[in-house]
Amino acid sequence: MSNETATLSQTGDTRKAARIKRETVSTVAIAIICVVLLYLSRFISPALGSWSQVETVLILGSFLVVVAFGQGLVILTGGLDLSIPALITLGGVLSTTAVGAGNPDAWFLLPAALLACGFVGFLSAVGVVWLRVPPFIMTMAMSIIVASAALGITKGTPRGYAPDAAVALMKSHILGLPSPIVFVIGFVFLGWLLQERSPLGRYLYAIGTNAEASRIAGVPVTAMQIFPYVISAMCAGFAGFMLVGYSSGATLRMGDDYLLPSIAAVVIGGSSILGGQGSFLGTVGGAFLLTILGTIISAIGLEFGLRTIIEGTIILIALLLLREELFNRIRSIRRKA
């Protein structure tokens, strides 16, 4: 047992010292950039940078935080989930169509809707892990299937109303704070515990670093590779539930705006797209950074095409600044000094 523990520490925890330096710096840098952007936004419009605007950013960013958590777990093991937009739509459609407002059976229908999304994630994982289909192809195929199913369920027009629980989550207040902010604080804490402080999280890091060495160390590699896809799917479905509560309805394209940002938030936050490296707090920072940028660009009033170009350029610059090579150079300069 001691040998297995030693092997696991070599595969998953030898990154610890470097991760503390690199990912902590990334997280702090992103937090500083967010604060600076919020302050500078006041020069664009007096309404920006106010506390009400901060609340808006936190609420809008909560959707991306939930989605990016699941995406981050998948990326941590070296995978990628492209089914997120369709699963967000599925979660929203099931929330309004199968549950709706004032339904006394919502207490079990809502969890059932999330389990349905989780089952889709499980099928994606089966294709990736057991059938050896590349994650890009498998999750894209599941996205097409799920989107077609949502179209069939709604017959092209989603009907129904937001469940009472969704409205309460997104539009009520707790201790003077909007409930989505309280929720996202609790979600970030639990997500941080799961990814950074639990044995399960250490397994995911180890698998992303070296799956074969992890298997030798006694890690249940197959189960741990399936788990992130299920969680990612359920997070996407829950984000659809949140969006329904926020907008009071569902659309067939409600998840389209979250695929690339979910990947960008994870990578900007310091995670390696190849797996084995990352920090959930960095992902949270990346999610709010993208939300702030989107808010500022919208306030300027730019055309959609130009907004997309600017957002993409900013994301690319952030990725270049936070890449591993830059941190290696900084460490080598410090050693020489």
C-alpha positions as CSV (number, residue, x, y, z in Angstrom):
1,M,0.0,0.0,0.0
2,S,2.8,2.3,0.8
3,N,4.4,1.6,-2.6
4,E,1.1,2.5,-4.3
5,T,0.8,5.7,-2.3
6,A,4.4,6.6,-3.3
7,T,3.7,5.9,-7.0
8,L,0.5,8.0,-6.9
9,S,2.4,10.9,-5.3
10,Q,4.9,10.7,-8.1
11,T,2.3,10.7,-10.8
12,G,-0.2,13.3,-9.4
13,D,1.5,15.2,-6.6
14,T,5.0,15.9,-8.0
15,R,3.4,18.9,-9.7
16,K,2.5,20.4,-6.3
17,A,5.4,22.8,-5.9
18,A,5.2,24.0,-9.4
19,R,1.4,24.2,-9.2
20,I,1.5,26.4,-6.2
21,K,3.9,28.8,-7.9
22,R,2.3,28.9,-11.4
23,E,-1.4,28.5,-10.7
24,T,-1.4,30.7,-7.6
25,V,0.3,33.5,-9.6
26,S,-2.2,32.9,-12.4
27,T,-5.1,33.2,-10.1
28,V,-3.8,36.3,-8.3
29,A,-3.0,37.9,-11.7
30,I,-6.5,37.2,-13.0
31,A,-8.1,38.7,-9.8
32,I,-6.0,41.8,-10.2
33,I,-6.9,42.2,-13.9
34,C,-10.6,41.8,-13.0
35,V,-10.4,44.5,-10.3
36,V,-8.5,46.9,-12.7
37,L,-11.0,46.3,-15.5
38,L,-13.9,47.0,-13.2
39,Y,-12.3,50.2,-12.1
40,L,-11.4,51.3,-15.6
41,S,-14.9,50.5,-16.8
42,R,-16.1,53.5,-14.8
43,F,-14.5,55.8,-17.4
44,I,-16.6,54.2,-20.1
45,S,-19.8,54.6,-18.3
46,P,-20.5,55.8,-14.7
47,A,-22.9,52.9,-14.2
48,L,-20.0,50.4,-14.8
49,G,-17.8,49.7,-11.8
50,S,-20.6,50.4,-9.3
51,W,-21.7,47.8,-6.8
52,S,-24.8,47.1,-8.8
53,Q,-22.6,46.3,-11.8
54,V,-20.4,44.1,-9.7
55,E,-23.6,42.2,-8.6
56,T,-24.5,41.9,-12.3
57,V,-21.1,40.5,-13.2
58,L,-21.3,37.9,-10.4
59,I,-24.8,36.8,-11.4
60,L,-24.0,36.6,-15.1
61,G,-20.7,34.9,-14.3
62,S,-22.3,32.3,-12.1
63,F,-23.6,30.4,-15.2
64,L,-20.1,30.2,-16.7
65,V,-18.6,29.2,-13.3
66,V,-20.9,26.2,-13.1
67,V,-20.3,25.1,-16.7
68,A,-16.6,25.7,-16.5
69,F,-16.3,23.5,-13.3
70,G,-17.5,20.5,-15.2
71,Q,-15.5,21.3,-18.3
72,G,-12.4,21.8,-16.1
73,L,-12.7,18.3,-14.6
74,V,-12.9,16.8,-18.1
75,I,-9.9,18.8,-19.3
76,L,-8.0,17.8,-16.1
77,T,-8.1,14.2,-17.3
78,G,-7.1,15.1,-20.8
79,G,-10.6,15.1,-22.4
80,L,-12.9,17.8,-23.8
81,D,-16.6,18.2,-23.7
82,L,-18.3,19.8,-26.7
83,S,-21.8,18.7,-25.7
84,I,-22.2,21.5,-23.2
85,P,-24.4,23.8,-25.3
86,A,-26.9,21.0,-26.1
87,L,-27.0,19.9,-22.5
88,I,-27.6,23.4,-21.2
89,T,-30.5,23.6,-23.7
90,L,-31.7,20.1,-22.6
91,G,-31.6,21.2,-18.9
92,G,-33.6,24.3,-19.7
93,V,-36.2,22.6,-21.9
94,L,-36.8,19.8,-19.3
95,S,-37.1,22.4,-16.6
96,T,-39.9,24.3,-18.4
97,T,-41.6,21.4,-20.3
98,A,-41.4,18.5,-17.8
99,V,-41.5,20.5,-14.6
100,G,-42.9,24.0,-15.1
101,A,-44.2,26.5,-12.6
102,G,-46.3,25.4,-9.6
103,N,-45.7,21.6,-10.2
104,P,-46.0,19.7,-6.9
105,D,-43.8,17.0,-8.3
106,A,-40.9,19.3,-8.9
107,W,-39.0,17.9,-5.9
108,F,-38.2,14.7,-7.9
109,L,-38.7,15.9,-11.5
110,L,-35.9,18.4,-11.2
111,P,-33.3,15.9,-10.0
112,A,-34.6,13.5,-12.6
113,A,-33.9,16.1,-15.3
114,L,-30.3,16.5,-14.0
115,L,-29.9,12.7,-14.0
116,A,-31.1,12.6,-17.6
117,C,-28.3,15.1,-18.4
118,G,-25.8,13.0,-16.4
119,F,-26.8,9.9,-18.4
120,V,-25.9,11.7,-21.6
121,G,-22.5,12.5,-20.1
122,F,-22.2,8.8,-19.1
123,L,-22.8,7.8,-22.7
124,S,-20.2,10.2,-23.9
125,A,-17.7,8.8,-21.4
126,V,-18.5,5.2,-22.5
127,G,-17.6,6.2,-26.1
128,V,-14.4,7.9,-25.0
129,V,-13.2,5.5,-22.4
130,W,-14.4,2.1,-23.6
131,L,-14.9,2.5,-27.3
132,R,-11.8,4.8,-27.7
133,V,-13.6,7.4,-29.7
134,P,-11.8,10.8,-29.6
135,P,-13.5,13.1,-27.1
136,F,-13.9,15.8,-29.7
137,I,-15.9,13.4,-32.0
138,M,-17.9,11.6,-29.3
139,T,-19.1,14.7,-27.4
140,M,-19.8,16.5,-30.7
141,A,-21.9,13.5,-31.8
142,M,-23.8,13.5,-28.5
143,S,-24.4,17.2,-28.8
144,I,-26.1,16.7,-32.2
145,I,-28.2,13.9,-30.8
146,V,-29.3,15.9,-27.7
147,A,-30.0,19.0,-29.7
148,S,-32.2,17.0,-32.1
149,A,-34.0,15.5,-29.1
150,A,-34.6,18.9,-27.6
151,L,-36.0,20.0,-31.0
152,G,-38.3,17.0,-31.1
153,I,-39.5,17.5,-27.5
154,T,-40.4,21.2,-28.1
155,K,-41.4,20.8,-31.8
156,G,-39.3,23.9,-32.5
157,T,-40.9,26.1,-29.8
158,P,-40.1,25.5,-26.1
159,R,-43.2,25.9,-24.0
160,G,-43.9,26.1,-20.3
161,Y,-42.7,28.3,-17.5
162,A,-39.7,28.5,-15.2
163,P,-40.0,26.2,-12.1
164,D,-40.6,28.1,-8.8
165,A,-37.3,26.7,-7.5
166,A,-35.4,28.2,-10.5
167,V,-37.0,31.6,-10.0
168,A,-36.3,31.5,-6.3
169,L,-32.6,30.6,-6.9
170,M,-32.0,33.4,-9.4
171,K,-34.3,36.2,-8.2
172,S,-34.5,36.1,-4.4
173,H,-32.2,37.5,-1.8
174,I,-30.4,35.9,1.2
175,L,-29.0,38.1,3.9
176,G,-29.4,41.2,1.7
177,L,-27.4,39.6,-1.2
178,P,-28.9,38.2,-4.4
179,S,-29.3,34.5,-4.0
180,P,-27.2,33.7,-7.2
181,I,-24.2,35.3,-5.5
182,V,-24.7,33.3,-2.3
183,F,-25.1,30.2,-4.4
184,V,-21.9,30.7,-6.5
185,I,-19.9,31.3,-3.3
186,G,-21.1,28.0,-1.9
187,F,-20.6,26.3,-5.3
188,V,-17.0,27.6,-5.6
189,F,-16.2,26.4,-2.1
190,L,-17.5,22.9,-2.7
191,G,-15.9,22.7,-6.2
192,W,-12.6,23.8,-4.7
193,L,-12.9,21.1,-2.0
194,L,-13.7,18.4,-4.6
195,Q,-11.0,19.3,-7.1
196,E,-8.2,20.5,-4.8
197,R,-8.6,18.8,-1.5
198,S,-10.4,15.5,-2.0
199,P,-8.8,12.1,-2.9
200,L,-11.1,12.1,-6.0
201,G,-9.5,15.3,-7.1
202,R,-6.0,13.9,-6.6
203,Y,-7.0,10.9,-8.7
204,L,-8.0,13.2,-11.5
205,Y,-4.8,15.1,-11.4
206,A,-2.8,11.8,-11.4
207,I,-4.8,10.4,-14.3
208,G,-4.3,13.6,-16.4
209,T,-0.5,13.4,-15.6
210,N,0.0,9.7,-16.3
211,A,-3.0,7.3,-16.6
212,E,-0.9,4.1,-16.8
213,A,1.2,5.0,-13.8
214,S,-2.0,5.8,-11.9
215,R,-3.5,2.4,-12.9
216,I,-0.4,0.7,-11.5
217,A,-0.8,2.7,-8.3
218,G,-4.3,1.3,-7.8
219,V,-6.3,4.3,-9.0
220,P,-9.7,3.2,-10.5
221,V,-8.8,4.9,-13.8
222,T,-11.8,3.9,-15.9
223,A,-14.3,5.1,-13.3
224,M,-12.4,8.3,-12.7
225,Q,-12.3,9.0,-16.5
226,I,-16.1,8.5,-16.7
227,F,-16.9,10.6,-13.6
228,P,-15.9,14.0,-15.1
229,Y,-18.1,13.6,-18.2
230,V,-21.1,12.8,-15.9
231,I,-20.4,15.8,-13.7
232,S,-19.9,18.1,-16.7
233,A,-23.2,17.1,-18.2
234,M,-25.0,17.6,-14.9
235,C,-23.4,21.0,-14.4
236,A,-24.5,22.0,-17.9
237,G,-28.0,20.8,-17.2
238,F,-28.1,22.8,-14.0
239,A,-26.8,25.9,-15.8
240,G,-29.8,25.5,-18.1
241,F,-32.0,25.3,-15.0
242,M,-30.4,28.5,-13.7
243,L,-30.8,30.3,-17.1
244,V,-34.5,29.4,-17.1
245,G,-34.9,31.0,-13.7
246,Y,-33.0,34.1,-14.8
247,S,-34.8,34.6,-18.1
248,S,-38.2,32.9,-17.1
249,G,-38.1,30.7,-20.2
250,A,-36.0,28.4,-22.4
251,T,-34.8,28.6,-26.0
252,L,-33.3,26.1,-28.3
253,R,-30.0,28.1,-28.5
254,M,-29.7,29.1,-24.9
255,G,-26.4,27.2,-24.5
256,D,-24.6,28.3,-27.7
257,D,-22.7,31.1,-26.0
258,Y,-21.1,28.9,-23.4
259,L,-18.9,26.3,-25.2
260,L,-15.8,28.3,-26.1
261,P,-16.0,30.5,-22.9
262,S,-16.1,27.3,-20.8
263,I,-12.9,26.1,-22.4
264,A,-11.3,29.5,-22.4
265,A,-12.1,30.1,-18.7
266,V,-10.4,26.8,-17.8
267,V,-7.3,27.5,-19.8
268,I,-7.0,31.1,-18.9
269,G,-7.2,30.0,-15.3
270,G,-4.0,28.1,-15.7
271,S,-5.1,24.6,-16.7
272,S,-3.3,22.7,-19.3
273,I,-5.4,21.6,-22.3
274,L,-3.5,18.3,-22.2
275,G,-4.6,17.5,-18.7
276,G,-2.9,17.0,-15.3
277,Q,-2.7,20.6,-14.4
278,G,-5.2,23.2,-13.3
279,S,-6.9,25.1,-10.4
280,F,-10.6,25.6,-9.9
281,L,-10.0,29.0,-8.4
282,G,-8.1,30.0,-11.5
283,T,-11.1,28.7,-13.6
284,V,-13.4,30.9,-11.5
285,G,-11.2,33.9,-12.1
286,G,-11.2,33.1,-15.8
287,A,-15.0,32.9,-15.9
288,F,-15.4,36.2,-14.2
289,L,-12.7,37.8,-16.4
290,L,-14.5,36.8,-19.5
291,T,-17.8,38.0,-18.1
292,I,-16.4,41.4,-17.3
293,L,-14.9,41.7,-20.7
294,G,-18.2,40.8,-22.3
295,T,-20.0,43.4,-20.2
296,I,-17.5,46.2,-21.0
297,I,-17.6,45.4,-24.8
298,S,-21.4,45.3,-24.7
299,A,-21.5,48.7,-22.9
300,I,-19.3,50.2,-25.6
301,G,-21.9,49.3,-28.1
302,L,-19.8,47.6,-30.7
303,E,-21.2,45.4,-33.5
304,F,-21.4,41.7,-32.7
305,G,-18.7,40.7,-35.3
306,L,-16.2,43.3,-33.9
307,R,-17.1,42.3,-30.3
308,T,-16.3,38.7,-31.2
309,I,-12.9,39.6,-32.7
310,I,-12.0,41.7,-29.7
311,E,-13.0,39.0,-27.2
312,G,-11.1,36.4,-29.2
313,T,-8.0,38.6,-29.3
314,I,-8.1,39.3,-25.6
315,I,-8.5,35.6,-24.8
316,L,-5.5,34.7,-27.1
317,I,-3.3,37.3,-25.4
318,A,-4.3,36.0,-22.0
319,L,-3.5,32.5,-23.0
320,L,-0.1,33.6,-24.3
321,L,0.7,35.5,-21.1
322,L,-0.3,32.6,-18.9
323,R,1.3,29.7,-20.8
324,E,3.8,27.4,-19.1
325,E,6.8,28.6,-21.0
326,L,6.5,32.1,-19.6
327,F,6.5,30.8,-16.0
328,N,9.5,28.6,-16.8
329,R,11.4,31.6,-18.0
330,I,10.5,33.6,-14.9
331,R,11.7,30.7,-12.7
332,S,14.9,30.4,-14.6
333,I,15.6,34.2,-14.2
334,R,14.9,34.0,-10.5
335,R,17.4,31.1,-10.2
336,K,20.1,33.0,-12.1
337,A,19.5,36.0,-9.8
